[in-house]
Amino acid sequence: MLTCLVALGGGARSSSAQVLSGVVRDSVSGQPVGRGFVLLLDSTGATLGRSLTGARGEFTFVLRSPGRYRLQSRRIGYSQWTSPWVRVEATDSARVELRISAIPVRLDEIAVERRSRCRVNPREGEATAALWEEASKALEAASWSAEHELFVHTIHNYRRDLDRRRRIVEAETVTVSTGNYTTPFRSLPAEELERDGYIIDRPDGVWYYAPDAEVLRSDVFLSDHCFRVVRDEDRPGDIGLAFEPEPGHDPPGVKGVLWLDQRTARLRSIEYQYTQLPRRLTDRRVGGTIEFLPMPSGAWIVSRWQIRTPRVTRNRSARGIDAEDVYEVGGFRDTGGQITEIRNFAGDVLYTSPDLAVLEGTVFDSTRNAPLRNAVVEVVGTGYTTRTGALGRFSLRALLEGEYRVSFSHPRADSLAVRPEPALARMTRGGRDSVRLWIPSERTILTRLCPDGGDRSDRRVIVGVVRHQRRGAGIPGVPVEARWQRIGMAGGTSGQISVRGQEIEVTTDDQGRYTVCDVPVGRSVSLRTTSASGKMSLARVRFEPGAVLVSSGLGDPNAYVSHYLDGRLASVDLVLMPAACFHERVVNGITEVEVTCRIP
């Protein structure tokens, strides 16, 4: 039942500025009924305007001319009501009180037939009509909310590359922006999509389109798709309105489900797939998702959207002269966005996304049996980084979804020529995962660096990084010479001592790291490197049982020059400078290196 109470008031308004306002109340409690729309209808039943009712249930229309009007209350989860005629004269303004009987829509009572017939228009069947009525209210509200820019929102737009199993995230880029809320993505007009399809192969690439709210509400979409009611045991609280193109539809189309909460009748999400893929590919995982969020004011927004497209690989079939190109899905690219915060124009926070994931963990230095402080932890391929604290712990809150490789970097790991093994983090929306990262043990490092005898007790290993600056990046492809003298007995019976020079030359890897294996104990080893520009670096290393002496003139050895593992491994970084900066001198029988220039 609906009662309409009208109060008319005269005023000095011109005939082009009549105002029709009012409030929607519950006929039993008298309380305002908010979070819905009131539509203004003319004498033909056409919609002239929409007004969003907030928590107080109020609405206002500015009329272009006097006449007879009707008001229609459309609130999600409640039956639609239309008022009696309201006449507004040229000199009047009118205030209307709509008292409606709130009769909730009971979607949970809708039964799904085992062989539900697909209806060409959702309004034709009783069950599909009930679902479409509620879904269309949300779609209408979403379009209206985007058009009127009611909020300030922060959105994370991302592009995420995954492997062919859609498990490992191989690369990800995220851009964050803040501004007035508008529709986060906009499709082509429904007529163009019907004519050309939702996948269009253009000279600049293959373009995939998603159906936005305007397309889904269009007469073209409704007349070219058929609808049926579905349920899914994995979504026990939801009921779905499935859609698919009519049989015989030629261009690539979309099929999917509009999922509604069967208790509240709110539209939760739209899931869709493409009916055809280019180059004769087939994969049901190609498609997308659109998620909706009702706001306290009654507005609706698209809170999250995603399009999943294939990354195509091309191979040549082995058929001799009949060989042809064969295309396969080699991976996936997810393109989408998610709103993480919404504020009103006064700056009040109205919504914060619960979907940000938390990645936490520790980084440990096994060579010192201690946490590793100030390590840079990276979610590989994404640009997300953070640093460990004094206890080697870290925490990162970000928009992560999928399986990610997590690694770290630290000057100590660089100087030990260690490439840390990444850990695998399994991130879910709003979830949390923990990983452990570490610098390996001494024995593991020595075995990795020198597989052929790196852990022998009578041999030592020198590692390091060649740099332009003390804390700069490593320089790849630079030769490093290690020289020492081998002392032994000469042949024959003379008893003479033989002294011969020993030299090993290695080249830095792509990170500027070098490794010298099989270094003897008790010998002074000279390290020298020279770049193509003529700059050089020089250092002296001498291993003794249980200890190692390093002389490079670079300052604080514990921080940047050498870290010792029980005297069996020396880490020496080499900084390139003009040759005139280096001098050697003998002190107490030991050759030391002195740097006379300012170290960059």
C-alpha positions in Angstrom: 0.0 0.0 0.0 1.2 3.5 -0.8 -0.2 6.8 0.5 0.7 10.1 -1.0 0.3 13.3 1.1 0.8 16.5 -0.9 1.4 20.0 0.6 1.3 22.9 -1.9 2.9 26.2 -1.2 2.8 29.4 -3.3 6.0 31.3 -4.1 7.6 33.7 -6.5 9.2 31.0 -8.6 9.0 31.3 -12.3 7.1 28.7 -14.4 10.4 27.1 -15.3 11.5 26.4 -11.8 8.8 24.5 -9.9 10.1 22.2 -7.2 8.7 18.9 -6.3 10.3 17.5 -3.1 9.4 15.1 -0.3 10.3 12.2 1.9 9.8 8.4 1.7 8.5 6.9 5.0 7.5 3.5 6.2 3.7 3.3 6.5 3.9 1.4 9.7 6.8 2.9 11.7 6.8 6.3 10.1 10.6 6.1 9.8 12.3 7.4 6.7 13.1 4.8 4.0 16.5 5.6 2.5 19.1 4.1 0.3 16.9 4.0 -2.8 15.7 6.0 -5.8 12.6 8.0 -6.5 11.8 8.4 -10.1 9.8 11.3 -11.6 7.4 10.2 -14.3 5.4 12.3 -16.7 1.9 11.7 -18.0 3.1 9.1 -20.5 5.0 7.2 -17.9 8.4 8.3 -19.2 11.2 8.9 -16.7 12.1 12.6 -16.4 14.6 12.3 -13.5 16.0 10.3 -10.7 16.7 11.4 -7.1 18.8 9.4 -4.7 17.3 9.2 -1.2 19.9 9.2 1.6 19.4 8.0 5.1 16.7 10.6 5.7 14.7 9.4 2.7 14.5 12.9 1.2 14.3 13.7 -2.5 14.0 16.9 -4.7 13.1 17.5 -8.3 13.3 20.8 -10.2 10.5 20.8 -12.8 10.7 22.5 -16.2 7.0 23.1 -16.4 3.8 22.7 -14.4 1.7 19.6 -14.9 0.8 16.2 -13.6 3.5 13.9 -12.3 3.9 10.6 -10.7 6.6 9.4 -8.3 8.0 5.9 -8.2 9.9 4.4 -5.3 12.7 2.0 -6.3 14.6 0.5 -3.5 16.7 -2.7 -3.8 15.1 -5.6 -1.9 11.7 -4.0 -1.8 8.8 -4.0 -4.3 8.4 -1.1 -6.6 5.6 1.5 -5.8 4.1 4.2 -7.9 2.3 7.2 -6.4 -1.1 8.7 -7.5 -0.9 11.8 -9.7 0.6 14.9 -8.2 -0.4 18.2 -9.9 2.0 21.1 -9.7 0.8 24.5 -10.9 2.9 27.3 -12.3 3.0 29.2 -9.1 3.3 26.2 -6.7 6.0 24.2 -5.2 4.9 20.8 -3.8 6.2 18.6 -1.0 5.1 15.0 -1.0 5.2 12.4 1.7 5.3 8.9 0.3 4.2 6.3 2.9 5.1 2.9 1.5 4.5 -0.6 2.9 7.9 -2.2 2.8 7.3 -5.7 1.3 10.7 -7.3 0.9 11.5 -9.3 -2.2 12.1 -12.9 -1.3 14.7 -14.2 -3.7 15.5 -17.2 -1.5 12.1 -18.6 -2.4 12.8 -18.7 -6.1 13.2 -22.3 -7.2 15.6 -23.3 -10.0 14.2 -25.8 -12.4 16.5 -28.7 -13.4 16.1 -27.8 -17.0 15.5 -24.1 -16.7 14.5 -22.6 -20.1 16.6 -19.7 -21.3 14.3 -16.8 -21.9 15.1 -14.2 -24.5 14.1 -11.3 -22.2 14.5 -11.5 -18.5 11.2 -9.7 -17.9 9.2 -12.6 -19.6 9.5 -15.2 -16.8 8.4 -14.6 -13.2 11.6 -15.8 -11.7 14.0 -14.1 -14.1 11.9 -10.9 -13.9 12.2 -10.8 -10.1 16.0 -11.2 -10.4 16.3 -8.7 -13.2 14.2 -6.1 -11.4 16.7 -6.1 -8.5 19.8 -6.3 -10.6 18.6 -3.5 -12.9 18.1 -1.2 -9.8 21.7 -1.7 -8.8 22.9 -1.1 -12.4 20.8 2.0 -12.7 22.1 3.3 -9.4 25.7 2.6 -10.4 25.3 4.5 -13.6 23.6 7.4 -11.8 26.3 7.5 -9.1 29.2 7.6 -11.6 27.5 10.4 -13.6 27.0 12.6 -10.6 30.6 12.2 -9.1 29.4 12.0 -5.5 32.6 10.9 -3.8 36.4 11.2 -3.8 38.0 7.8 -4.3 41.4 6.3 -4.3 41.8 3.5 -6.9 44.6 1.0 -7.5 44.8 0.2 -11.2 46.9 -2.8 -12.0 48.3 -5.0 -14.8 49.3 -8.5 -13.6 51.0 -11.2 -15.7 50.5 -14.8 -14.6 51.9 -18.1 -15.8 49.8 -20.5 -17.8 48.4 -22.2 -14.7 47.2 -18.8 -13.4 49.2 -19.3 -10.2 52.5 -17.5 -10.2 52.5 -13.8 -10.6 55.4 -13.1 -12.9 55.1 -9.3 -13.2 52.8 -6.6 -11.9 52.5 -2.9 -12.3 50.2 -0.7 -10.1 49.2 2.9 -10.4 47.4 4.7 -7.6 45.2 7.8 -8.3 42.7 9.9 -6.3 39.9 11.9 -7.7 36.1 12.3 -8.1 34.4 8.9 -8.5 33.3 8.1 -12.0 32.8 4.8 -13.7 36.2 3.0 -13.5 35.9 1.6 -17.0 33.7 2.4 -20.0 32.7 0.0 -22.7 31.8 0.6 -26.3 28.1 1.4 -27.1 25.9 -1.7 -27.0 25.1 -1.4 -30.8 28.8 -1.5 -31.7 29.5 -4.5 -29.4 26.5 -6.3 -31.0 27.8 -5.6 -34.5 31.5 -6.1 -34.0 31.8 -8.3 -30.9 33.4 -8.0 -27.5 36.8 -9.0 -28.9 38.1 -6.9 -31.7 41.4 -7.6 -33.6 43.0 -4.3 -34.6 46.3 -3.4 -36.1 47.5 -2.3 -32.6 46.5 -5.5 -30.9 43.5 -7.6 -29.8 41.1 -5.5 -27.7 38.8 -7.2 -25.1 35.7 -5.3 -23.9 33.7 -5.8 -20.8 29.9 -5.0 -20.5 29.4 -2.0 -18.3 26.2 -1.0 -16.6 24.9 0.9 -19.6 25.4 -2.0 -21.9 23.8 -4.5 -19.6 20.7 -2.3 -19.2 20.4 -1.6 -22.9 17.5 -2.9 -25.0 20.1 -4.2 -27.5 21.7 -6.5 -24.8 18.4 -7.6 -23.4 16.9 -8.5 -26.8 20.0 -10.4 -28.0 20.6 -12.5 -24.9 18.6 -15.1 -23.1 18.4 -15.5 -19.3 17.8 -18.2 -16.7 18.0 -18.6 -13.0 21.0 -20.5 -11.6 22.5 -21.5 -8.3 26.1 -22.5 -7.3 26.9 -24.8 -4.4 30.1 -22.7 -3.9 28.0 -19.6 -3.4 25.3 -20.8 -0.9 24.0 -17.4 -0.1 23.6 -16.2 -3.6 21.2 -16.7 -6.5 22.2 -16.0 -10.1 20.7 -14.7 -13.3 22.7 -16.3 -16.1 22.9 -14.7 -19.5 24.2 -15.9 -22.9 23.8 -14.8 -26.5 21.0 -16.2 -28.5 21.9 -19.3 -30.6 23.5 -18.3 -34.0 25.1 -15.1 -32.7 28.3 -14.8 -34.8 30.6 -12.1 -33.4 32.5 -12.9 -30.1 30.0 -12.3 -27.3 29.8 -12.6 -23.6 28.0 -15.1 -21.3 28.0 -15.0 -17.6 26.0 -14.6 -14.3 24.7 -11.7 -12.3 25.0 -12.8 -8.7 22.6 -11.4 -6.1 22.4 -11.9 -2.4 19.2 -13.9 -2.0 18.5 -12.4 1.4 19.0 -8.7 0.7 18.5 -8.8 -3.2 21.7 -6.8 -3.6 23.7 -7.2 -6.7 27.1 -8.6 -5.6 29.0 -9.2 -8.8 29.0 -10.1 -12.5 31.1 -12.9 -13.8 31.5 -13.3 -17.5 33.4 -15.3 -20.2 33.9 -14.7 -23.9 32.0 -17.1 -26.2 34.8 -17.1 -28.8 38.5 -16.4 -28.6 40.8 -15.3 -31.5 43.1 -17.7 -33.4 40.9 -20.7 -32.5 41.9 -20.6 -28.8 39.8 -22.2 -26.1 40.1 -21.4 -22.4 37.2 -20.8 -20.0 39.4 -18.8 -17.7 39.4 -15.8 -20.2 36.8 -13.4 -19.0 36.2 -10.9 -16.2 34.6 -9.9 -13.0 32.8 -6.7 -11.9 31.9 -6.2 -8.2 29.5 -3.7 -6.8 29.3 -1.9 -3.4 26.3 0.0 -2.0 27.1 3.1 -0.1 25.3 4.4 3.0 23.8 7.3 1.0 22.1 4.8 -1.4 24.6 5.3 -4.2 26.2 2.3 -5.8 29.7 2.0 -7.1 31.9 -0.5 -9.0 34.4 -1.3 -6.3 36.5 -3.8 -8.2 36.8 -4.9 -11.8 39.1 -7.2 -13.8 39.5 -8.5 -17.4 41.5 -11.7 -17.8 43.1 -12.0 -21.3 45.4 -14.7 -22.7 49.1 -14.2 -23.4 49.4 -16.0 -26.7 52.4 -18.0 -27.9 52.9 -19.0 -31.5 54.6 -22.2 -32.6 55.1 -23.8 -36.0 53.5 -27.2 -36.5 55.9 -30.0 -37.8 54.1 -30.8 -41.1 56.7 -30.1 -43.7 55.4 -28.0 -46.5 52.0 -28.1 -44.8 53.3 -26.6 -41.6 51.1 -23.8 -40.1 51.2 -21.5 -37.1 49.7 -23.0 -33.9 48.7 -20.6 -31.2 48.5 -21.5 -27.5 47.7 -19.8 -24.2 51.2 -19.3 -22.7 50.0 -17.2 -19.7 47.5 -14.6 -18.7 47.3 -10.9 -18.2 44.8 -9.5 -15.7 43.9 -5.8 -16.1 41.7 -4.2 -13.5 41.2 -1.8 -10.7 40.1 -1.7 -7.1 38.8 1.1 -5.0 40.7 1.2 -1.7 39.2 4.2 -0.1 36.1 6.5 -0.5 35.7 9.9 1.2 33.0 12.5 1.0 33.9 16.0 -0.1 34.2 17.0 3.6 37.1 14.5 3.9 35.2 11.9 6.0 36.2 8.3 5.2 33.1 6.4 4.1 34.8 3.2 3.0 38.1 1.4 3.3 38.8 -1.7 1.3 39.2 -4.9 3.4 40.9 -6.6 0.4 44.4 -5.4 1.0 46.7 -8.3 1.8 49.4 -8.4 4.4 52.8 -10.0 3.7 55.1 -10.4 6.7 58.2 -12.3 7.6 61.8 -12.3 8.7 65.2 -12.2 7.2 68.0 -14.1 8.9 71.8 -14.2 8.5 72.9 -17.8 9.0 76.6 -16.9 8.8 76.3 -14.8 11.9 73.3 -16.6 13.5 71.5 -13.3 13.8 68.6 -11.4 12.2 69.5 -9.2 9.2 68.6 -5.6 9.7 67.9 -3.1 7.0 67.5 -5.7 4.2 65.3 -4.6 1.3 62.5 -7.1 0.8 61.0 -7.2 -2.7 57.8 -8.8 -4.1 59.5 -9.9 -7.3 58.1 -8.3 -10.5 55.7 -5.8 -8.7 57.8 -2.9 -7.5 56.5 -3.5 -3.9 59.4 -3.2 -1.4 59.9 -2.7 2.3 62.8 -2.9 4.8 63.5 -5.1 7.8 63.7 -3.7 11.3 66.2 -4.3 14.1 64.9 -7.9 14.6 64.9 -8.7 10.9 61.2 -8.5 10.6 59.1 -6.9 7.9 55.5 -6.3 7.0 53.9 -5.1 3.8 50.2 -4.2 3.1 49.3 -4.1 -0.5 46.8 -5.1 -3.2 48.2 -8.6 -3.7 46.4 -11.6 -5.1 48.0 -14.8 -6.4 51.4 -16.5 -5.7 54.4 -14.2 -5.6 58.1 -14.7 -5.3 59.6 -12.8 -2.4 63.3 -12.0 -2.3 65.7 -9.6 -0.5 68.9 -7.7 -1.1 71.6 -6.4 1.4 75.2 -5.3 1.1 76.3 -8.3 3.1 74.6 -10.7 0.7 76.1 -8.9 -2.3 79.6 -9.0 -0.8 79.3 -12.7 -0.2 78.2 -13.2 -3.8 75.0 -14.7 -2.5 71.8 -14.8 -4.6 69.1 -15.3 -2.0 66.6 -18.1 -2.8 63.2 -16.5 -3.2 60.3 -17.7 -1.0 56.8 -18.2 -2.4 54.0 -16.3 -0.8 50.3 -17.3 -1.5 48.3 -14.1 -1.2 44.5 -13.8 -1.1 42.2 -10.8 -1.0 42.3 -9.5 2.6 44.5 -12.4 3.6 47.8 -12.8 5.3 50.9 -14.9 4.6 54.3 -15.2 6.2 57.7 -16.1 4.7 61.2 -16.7 5.9 64.3 -15.5 4.0 67.9 -16.0 4.9 71.6 -15.8 3.9 72.7 -19.4 3.7 75.2 -21.1 6.0 78.9 -20.9 5.5 79.1 -24.5 4.1 76.2 -23.8 1.7 77.8 -20.6 0.4 81.2 -22.2 -0.1 79.7 -25.2 -1.9 77.6 -23.0 -4.2 80.5 -20.7 -5.0 83.1 -23.4 -5.6 81.3 -26.8 -6.2 84.7 -28.5 -6.9 86.3 -28.4 -3.5 85.0 -25.1 -2.1 84.5 -26.6 1.3 88.0 -28.2 1.6 89.8 -27.3 4.8 93.1 -26.4 3.1 91.6 -24.1 0.5 89.9 -20.6 0.8 87.5 -18.5 -1.3 87.5 -14.8 -2.1 84.3 -13.1 -3.3 83.3 -9.5 -3.8 81.7 -6.9 -6.1 83.4 -4.5 -8.5 81.8 -1.0 -8.2 82.3 2.5 -9.4 81.4 3.8 -6.0 81.7 2.2 -2.5 77.9 1.7 -2.3 77.1 1.8 -6.0 75.8 -1.0 -8.2 78.1 -3.8 -9.4 79.8 -3.6 -12.8 79.3 -6.6 -15.0 81.9 -8.1 -17.4 85.0 -6.7 -15.6 88.1 -9.0 -15.4 89.6 -9.6 -11.9 93.1 -11.1 -11.5 94.2 -13.0 -8.4 98.0 -13.6 -8.1 100.2 -15.2 -5.4 103.4 -17.1 -5.2 103.7 -20.9 -4.9 106.7 -22.1 -2.9 108.0 -25.6 -3.2 111.2 -27.7 -3.5 113.0 -27.6 -6.8 113.5 -30.9 -8.5 116.7 -33.0 -8.1 118.9 -33.3 -5.1 120.0 -29.7 -4.8 117.6 -28.9 -2.0 116.8 -25.5 -3.6 113.4 -23.8 -3.0 111.3 -23.1 -6.1 109.1 -19.9 -6.2 106.6 -19.7 -9.0 103.8 -17.2 -9.7 100.2 -18.4 -9.7 97.4 -16.4 -11.4 93.7 -16.9 -11.7 91.5 -14.5 -13.8 87.7 -14.4 -13.4 85.0 -12.1 -14.8 82.3 -10.4 -12.9 78.7 -11.6 -13.5 75.7 -9.6 -14.4 75.5 -8.2 -10.9 79.2 -7.3 -10.8 80.1 -10.2 -8.5 83.3 -12.2 -8.8 84.5 -15.4 -7.1 88.1 -16.8 -6.8 88.3 -20.4 -5.7 91.2 -22.6 -4.6 93.1 -19.8 -2.8 96.0 -21.2 -0.6 96.5 -20.6 3.1 99.6 -18.6 4.2 100.1 -16.7 0.9 99.6 -13.0 0.2 97.1 -12.8 -2.7 97.0 -9.7 -4.9 93.6 -8.7 -6.4 93.6 -6.4 -9.3 90.9 -5.2 -11.7 91.1 -2.7 -14.6 88.2 -1.3 -16.5 88.0 -0.4 -20.2 88.3 3.3 -19.2 91.7 2.6 -17.5 90.5 2.9 -13.9 91.6 0.2 -11.5 91.3 -1.2 -8.0 93.8 -3.1 -5.9 93.6 -5.2 -2.7 95.7 -7.7 -0.7 94.3 -10.8 1.0 96.2 -13.2 3.2 94.6 -16.3 4.8 95.9 -17.7 8.0 94.5 -20.7 10.0 91.3 -19.4 11.6 91.8 -15.8 10.3 92.1 -13.6 7.3 93.9 -10.3 6.7 92.5 -7.9 4.1 94.1 -4.6 3.0 92.3 -2.5 0.4 92.3 1.0 1.8 88.5 1.3 1.5 87.8 2.2 5.1 85.4 0.3 7.4 86.1 -3.4 6.5 83.3 -4.9 8.5 80.7 -2.8 6.7 81.8 -2.8 3.1 85.1 -4.7 2.6 85.2 -8.0 4.3 83.0 -10.4 6.2 84.7 -13.5 7.5 83.3 -17.0 7.8 85.5 -18.8 10.2 88.5 -17.5 8.2 87.6 -19.6 5.2 86.0 -16.9 3.0 87.0 -13.3 2.5 84.6 -10.8 1.0 86.5 -7.9 -0.7 84.7 -5.2 -2.7 86.8 -3.4 -5.4 86.1 0.3 -6.1 87.4 1.6 -9.5 89.6 4.7 -9.3 92.5 6.2 -11.2 95.6 4.0 -10.9 97.6 6.8 -9.2 95.3 6.5 -6.2 96.7 3.2 -5.2 100.1 2.6 -3.5 101.6 -0.5 -1.8 103.9 -0.6 1.1 105.5 -3.3 3.3 104.7 -3.1 7.0 106.3 -5.7 9.3 106.8 -7.9 6.3 103.2 -7.7 5.1 102.3 -5.8 1.9 99.5 -3.3 2.5 97.4 -1.2 0.0 97.0 2.5 0.6 94.5 4.7 -1.2 95.6 8.3 -1.5 92.5 9.7 -3.2 89.0 10.4 -1.9 86.9 7.3 -2.2 83.7 7.9 -4.2 
